[in-house]
Amino acid sequence: MKSRFAAPLAGLLGFGLLLLSLAPAAAQLFETKAGQAFMIDAETGTVLFSKDADRPIPPASLAKLMTMEVVFNAIKSGRVTLDDTFVVSENAWRTGGAPSGTSTMFAKLKSTIRLEDLIQGVTVQAANDGCIIIAEGFAGSEANFATEMTERARQIGLEKSTFVNSTGLPADGQQTTVRELALLALHIWRSYPDLYRYYGQKDFTWN
């Protein structure tokens, strides 16, 4: 499988990140039709633009940022390695894989996949099956992993973000804000420089 995103950061991170090195004066001239927006300077954390930034919204695929934060933190702490492998369950295959009709890395049912390949599937292709495989491998079920996501969100200072699944697929009770998405992306950039590089990867050939 070969997946290609023309602008991976614009696709997955762009909405939540908005870490533009703009002067405050220039930001004052910025306007957007978006209902919510939040822009900060990546180096200083200075808020450059804010529009209804704390209104709860569904995270959609940007929930995968929190999934990757949990994974990156586990790698950094030594609890897992990039070479650890995870099994593709029927639930992961059916809910996020080829039968789902959603963004997928086409993981084969009951196959075994390295964590690094799953990370690339998620960051390059926004693969829902990759997220679920990781969630089940880490916590036994996606629901348990989503609880870990929310707990981890609180640990890094995200007070309003609540996660119900690892993918961002529609689910009651799942919410975040554009401010917290931006702060999450900034946290990933600052905390995991060796792993953040996957978000700059333009394509991924696997299987």
N, C-alpha and C positions, 0 to 999 in steps of 0.2 A: 504494500500500500504506500502510495506517495501522496502526502498532503501538502498543500501550499497556501499560505496566507500572504497576500501582497504586503500587508502591514500588520504583523502580529500584535504589536503593542497597541496600534490604533483599534484593532478588532477586539481584543480581550481586555486590555488594560486601559485603553484610551479614555473610555467613559468615566471610569472611577479614578484614574490617576490624575490626569490633567496637570502634570507637574511641569509647567512651562516656566522657563527663566525669562520672565517679562518684568519690566519695570512697573511699579505700582501705578505710575501716571498713565502708562499705556493701558493697563488693565481697566482703569476707570472708563475707558472708551469702549470696552468690550460689551457686546450685547448678544443675547442668545434667545431663541424661541423655545429652548428646552424648558420644561417645567421646573427642573431642579438642576443646579450646577454648583460646582465648588472647585476653585482653582487656587493652588498654592505654589510658592517657590520651593523647588525640590531641595535646595541647599539650606535655606534658612527656615522653612516652614511658614513663612509670611503668607497670610491670606491675601490673595490678589483679587479674587472675585467670589461672591457668594450669592446664590439665589435659592431661597427656600431649601437650604442645604440639609436641614434636620427633619424634613418630612419623611416618614417611613414609606418605603417603596419596596416592591419585590426586587431581589437582586438579579434575577434571571441568571445568565451564564456567568456573571461576575461573582456568584457564590463560589465558583471554582478557585478564586483567589484565596478564600479562606481554607478550602481543601488543600491547596498547595502550601499555605502557611503551616498547617498542621504537619504535612509531610516534610517540609524543609526543616522545621523545628526538630522533628524526630531524627532526621539525618544528622543535623548539627549536634544533637545531644548524644549520638551514637547508638540510639535504640534500633535503628534500621540502617541498611546500606543500599546503595544504588543497585547492587547485585542480588538483593533479596528478591524472591519470586512469589507471585501470587496467582491463584487459580481463578479462572473465569467461571463463575457460577451461572446457573441457568437464569437466575434473577438478573444478574449483571448483563448477560447476553440479551435477554428478552426486553429489559427495561431501557437499556442504553445502547445496545448493540444493533446489529443489522436489522432485526425485526422491528425496531422501535421507530425507524424513520427520522431519527434525530441525529445530531452530530455525533459521529462514532469513529473509532479506529478499527472497527470490524474485527474485534477480538474473537477468536474461535472458541466456541463452547468447550469447556473443560480443559482448555489449553493452559499452559503455565507461562507467565510473562514477567520479565525483569522489571523492577521498580523504575529504573531509568527509562525504559521504553514506555511505561505507563505515564510517567511525568511528561515525556515528550508528546505522547498522545493527547494529554490534557492541555498542555501549554500551546502546542502548535495547532492541534485540530479541535480543541475544546471538546474532547471525546467524553461523552456521558458514560459509556461503558468503562472507560479508564477510571473515572471517578468512583464508580460503584465498586469496581474490582479492588481499588485501593481501600475504600471505606470498609468493605467486608473483611479484607485481609488485616487491616489495622485493628478493627474493633468488633469483629464477628457479625455485625450487621450495619446497614447504612444508618438506621435510626440511632444506634449507639455512637457511631462516628459523628453524626450531626450534633449529638449532645456534646461530644468532645470539641467540635468546632465552636459551639456557642461558649463553652467554658474557656476555651483558648482566646476567643474574642474578648471576653471580659478581662483576661489576664493582660492583654496588650492594650487595654483602654477603650475598647469599643463597647459602649454601654447600651446601644439600641439594636444592634445586629443580633438577630436570632435565626438559627439555621435548622431546617427540618430535613434536608437531604444534602448530598455532596455535590449535586449537579447544577442546582438552580432551577430545575424543572418546577413548574407551578405546584405549590403546596400551601395549604392553609397555615398561617402562623409564621411563614418565612418572610423576613423583612430586614432591611438595612436602610442606610441613608447615603446620599452622595458624599457627605462629609466623611463618614466612616469608611466608605470605599476608598476614598483618596488617602486617608490616613493608613488604611491597611496596605495599600499599594506602596506607600512611602516606607512603611515598616518593613515590607518584604525587600525592597530595594536596599535599605540600609543594613538589614540584619543578615541577609544571605547573598552577599555579592557573588559567591562562586556558583550559586544555584539560580539566581535571578537571570543569568545568561540564557536560560532556556526560553525566556520570553522574547529574546531577540533572534531566535532561530527561525529561519524563513521556511524551511521545509523539513520533512522527516520521512525517511524511507524505512519501512518495517515489514517483516514477514513477506 
